[in-house]
């Protein structure tokens, strides 16, 4: 991986911070959208011979967006997957989830940080209140996840790795809820395939 590592290090030295220029009306704040993130890192990546592709896919854990950095000269690549958590079951919800996953996948792979569009220290001086720590997984959620893992024959270690946690107990309430939703979807797919197989017999 020496080729792509060297090229990525060179690219990162020339990247800028992703400016928060998009408006979030719900929180009355600004954020760095996908375009801002691409502006911050793509020129430097391309100049160093690194191409970026972000296809969608599906595996046993559900839908995902995979961010892949490809080094043209060496043919080496690096990749990461971000799960697609779709709120609304329509094209608008799907498109929003894809953009969100692409944005965070590219931020993560490029090593880019988001910054305010007037990054002069004023933001830090305001001392915003500390956010509350997310609540840990509940006992009921833990038992449900364990049961679903067993019934769907899911590899627990790979599942935790997919969710970026070391173990099931390390999840917070939101992560646990997302995990349950993914496992239930997998369970429904297994049951559907089983019913179809029975009908064919």
C-alpha positions, -999 to +999 in steps of 0.1 A: +000+000+000+031+023-002+020+039-035-014+051-024-003+060+011+024+083-003+000+098-028-026+103-001-002+120+023+008+144-005-028+151-013-037+157+023-010+183+026-028+204+000-064+199+011-084+226+027-111+225+054-147+218+043-165+251+046-199+251+063-219+269+036-251+249+034-281+259+055-298+236+079-333+252+085-342+227+113-313+238+135-308+273+121-271+265+114-247+259+085-230+226+076-206+213+050-226+196+023-212+170-002-202+198-026-182+216+001-165+184+011-156+176-026-143+211-031-120+207+000-104+174-011-110+164-047-086+188-064-057+176-042-067+139-046-069+141-083-036+161-086-019+132-067-033+106-091-061+094-068-096+088-082-127+085-060-158+064-067-187+060-043-210+031-055-239+018-035-243-018-025-260-043-003-246-071+019-260-092+047-262-061+070-281-040+045-275-011+021-243+009+021-223+035+002-186+024-003-161+052-007-131+039-027-098+058-033-079+044-063-043+052-070-039+052-108-001+046-109+001+017-085-035+003-089-038+002-051-070+012-033-084+021+001-121+019+010-147+022+037-184+016+040-211+038+055-245+022+061-275+037+044-301+045+071-331+056+051-358+076+070-384+080+043-390+050+020-391+071-012-366+084-037-361+117-018-353+097+014-330+074-005-312+103-022-308+121+011-293+090+027-269+084-002-257+120-001-252+118+037-232+086+034-211+099+006-203+130+025-192+112+057-174+085+037-154+111+018-146+131+050-134+100+067-113+087+038-097+120+029-091+130+066-108+164+060-123+184+089-153+207+086-148+243+095-170+274+097-169+297+068-153+324+090-128+303+108-111+331+128-116+317+163-149+334+171-167+300+172-144+287+199-147+319+219-184+314+223-180+283+244-211+264+233-227+241+258-214+206+259-237+181+243-252+154+265-234+120+262-255+095+242-274+070+264-259+035+265-277+005+250-306-007+271-309-042+285-340-049+263-322-037+232-291-058+240-313-090+244-332-083+212-300-078+192-285-110+206-316-129+196-317-114+161-280-122+156-286-158+165-317-162+144-302-146+113-268-164+118-250-131+117-213-129+125-213-107+157-177-095+153-182-084+117-215-068+127-198-048+154-171-038+130-197-026+105-212-004+131-178+009+143-181-005+179-159-029+197-187-049+212-225-049+215-223-033+250-204-004+234-234+008+214-255+038+224-293+038+222-294+051+186-268+027+173-288-001+189-320+010+173-302+011+139-287-023+145-321-038+153-336-023+122-309-038+100-311-072+116-349-073+113-346-064+076-322-093+072-345-116+091-375-106+069-354-113+038-344-147+051-380-156+059-391-144+025-365-165+007-374-195+028-412-191+020-403-189-017-382-220-015-410-239+002-435-229-024-412-241-052-411-275-035 
